[in-house]
């Protein structure tokens, strides 16, 4: 099992999870983070730290899409190892649903 970041991170990009990760497995895109499933050691410390509840186990229902997305973009985006300020206006985006189709960006930070 590994953990993945879902669309709830889009336009929020809180980095509380990065601060607690013991293996630096987070990677940063323009408006979301992803986890490299090859680096993740399944410790789970990141999951409760996410204010957007965007981090789930890869065994969660409907997680297949997110496993693939996390794996793809972890190979393309730069590694993030320190906590940063959230995305501008993150609190307003916190409970917006279905953000992937409208707002996901493939661009790196």
Secondary structure, DSSP 8 states (H G I E B T S, - for coil): --EEE-GGGTTT---HHHHH-SS--EEEBSS-EEE-TTT-----TTGGG-TT--EEETTSTT-HHHHHHHHHHHTTSEE--S-----TTHHHHTT----HHHH----B-
